[in-house]
Amino acid sequence: MLPWRLATATASGVVGRRTGLAGRRTSWSPLQRAPARWAQTFYEPDERGGYRSFIEYENWYDRFRLSQIKARYRWYLRGFRTLGQELRKYARLDPMEYLRHGDVRMVHDLRNAAEHDSWIVTADSDYDQGRSWGEFSITQHQTGVFSGILNQEPVKDGHTKAAGYVNLRAPFVLRSFDRIDLHDWQGYTHMVVKLRGDGRTYLLNLNVPGTFDVTWADTYNYPLYTRGGPYWQIERIPFSKFFFGHKGRIQDIQGALDLQSVRNIGITLADGVDGPFRLEIEYIAVEYDENYTEEFAYEMYGVVDKYH
C-alpha cells in the first residue's frame, strides 16, 4: 500500500509531475488539487478538503534531525510559557467586558508591525484549477495591499468546469501549543473595515467551522462594495446582515451569527470580471452601537420536509 502522501497524489493524478519515488518535493507548486474521491464520500476526512501542502507530509526520519529536535524543544518551551499565562488569566476571574456606546476593539490593525505576518493568499492557480493569482504586501504607510489578477479561464484538464477566484485569509488567533482560538465578539453589533478599493465587489467571510465535519465549511458572508479612487472608506457592517453559506452556496435555512464562534476572517474576490484588482486595508475592527437592536435581517422561511 502506498504511503498516504503518495496515495493522495495518485488520486489526483499528479504523482509523475509533482512527486518523486519517495514523495520528496521537486519543482512543483507547493499546493495540490483535492482528491476527487474525497468529494464523493459522505464523510469528510480532512478539514481542508484535501487542499494541503506537501511540506506538511515530510518523511518520518526528517523529524529526528538535530535541527528539528531543537526547533521542537523551543516550540514546547514557548507553548508551556503561554499556557502558564493563560492559566493565570483564568485564575484572576476577570469580570465580563462592559461595553459602552461607540466602543471599538481592533481585530487586525495593519499599522501594528506584529500584524504583518501570517496573512495567506490562495487562488485557483495554486491548485492547478485556473490562472488567477494574488499577493498580500505591506506599504510604506503600514497598510496591507491585497492585489493580483483575476482570470476566469479554467485549465483544460477534462474535469475543471469553472475558475476565477482569489482569497485572502487573516491570521488565526493562537493559544498555547498553536491551538486555534475563537474570536469573542459577544455584545458587539458591527464589523468595521477601513479600506481603499478599486470599484470591485469583494466578499467578506467569517468562518464558523463548528465541531463536526458537516460544519467545517460553514461561513457567514456579506458583500464588500468599494468605490475606487484615491479616498479611504470606512465600512460599518452590522453582524445581523451577514448571511449563512456553506462551500460558497447560500443556504435555505438561515440564522443569526454566533459572535463567539468565529474562527477567522477572509476576503474573496470572485466577481466574474477578468483583470487586475487592488484592495488596500488599514484595519478590521468590531464596534458596539447601543441604538442598533436588529438580531437578524432576513426572513426565516420554513423549509417543507417532504420525507415525513
Sequence and secondary structure as in RCSB ss.txt:
>XXXX:A:sequence
MLPWRLATATASGVVGRRTGLAGRRTSWSPLQRAPARWAQTFYEPDERGGYRSFIEYENWYDRFRLSQIKARYRW
YLRGFRTLGQELRKYARLDPMEYLRHGDVRMVHDLRNAAEHDSWIVTADSDYDQGRSWGEFSITQHQTGVFSGIL
NQEPVKDGHTKAAGYVNLRAPFVLRSFDRIDLHDWQGYTHMVVKLRGDGRTYLLNLNVPGTFDVTWADTYNYPLY
TRGGPYWQIERIPFSKFFFGHKGRIQDIQGALDLQSVRNIGITLADGVDGPFRLEIEYIAVEYDENYTEEFAYEM
YGVVDKYH
>XXXX:A:secstr
   HHHHHHHHHT HHHHB TT  B SS SB    GGGGGSSS   TTTT  BGGGS  GGGGGSHHHHHHHHHH
HHHHHHHHHHHHHHHHHT       TT EEEEEETTSGGGSS  EEEEGGGGTS S EEEEEE TTS EEEEEEE
      SSS      EEEE   EE GGG EE B  TT  EEEEEEE  S EEEEEEE   SSGGGTTEEEEEEEE
   SS  EEEEEEGGG EEEETTEE SS     TT B EEEEEE  S  EEEEEEEEEEEEE  TT   S  S  
     TT 
